[in-house]
Amino acid sequence: MARGSKSKYSSKQKRKAEHIEEGYEKRGTSKKEAERRAWATVNKSSGGGKKSGSVAARKKARRALAKWEKGRPEKETLNGLHQSQTLRSTL
């Protein structure tokens, strides 16, 4: 898929972008800039186009990442103390 291709977007997202684009054009924004802003708005509100893979697989991957991050040790500072220990010693 070429960069800038809109084939992965749902028909609802395409309609929404078209409507937003028309609004920008009515306010005097150039066609190219109106289209750019419209797709940026759609991406921000809906998270972009359709993603590959199942929803269950993405949720499983997110949970695994969260579990992994939870078990990581705290970062150590230069003097070998954990950040939480250095904060307490300065208070």
N, C-alpha and C positions, 0 to 999 in steps of 0.2 A: 504494500500500500504506500503510495507516494505521500510525502509530507504535505499536509494541507488537504488531504482527501477527506471528504465528509461521508464516505460510505459506511463507516461504523456508527453513525449517529442514528437514533430512532427518528421516525417521522415526526413525532411530537417535538423533539429537540430541533429538527430542521424548521418546523413551523414557527417555533418560538424565536429562533434566530432570525428568520425572515421578518417577523413582526417587529422585533427590536431594531433590526436594520432599517426598516421603513421609518420608524420613529426618529432615528438619528438623521436620516436623510431629510425628513421634514424640517428638522432644526438647522439644516444647512451644512451638515457634515458631508465630506466627499464620499462617494460610493465605496471606495476601497477602505477608507477609515471606518465607515459605518459597518461594513461587513466584519472587519477585524474586531471591533468593539462588541458586536453582537455575538460572535462566537466565543469571545473571552467571557462574556456574561453567561452564556449557556454552559461553558466549561466550569465556571465557578459555582453555579447553582446546582448542576447535576453531576459534576465529577468527570465530565468528558464523555467520549463515545463508549460503545459497548466493549467490555473487556473480554478477553479470551479466558476460557476455563469456567468451571462451574462455581456458583456462589458458595457451595459447601466447601470446595477446595480453598477458596480465598479466605473464608472464615477460619478454617483449620490452620492455615498458614499464619494468619494474624494472631490466633490464640497461641500457637507455638512460639512466635516471636515475643509476645508479651510474657510468656512463661520463662523464656530464656533470659529476657532483660531483668525480670524479677530476681532471678537467681545469681545475677552477676555481683561480684564484690564491689564495694565502693572504691573510687579512685583514690590512690594515695598521693599525699603531698610530698614536697621535697624532703621534709624532715622525717618521713616514714609514718606519720600519723594520718589517720583517716580524716577526711574533710570535716565530718561531724565532730571529731575530737578537737580539732583546731578551733572550730567555731566556739565550742564550749569553753575552751581555755582563754579565749579573748574576752569573754563576757565578764 
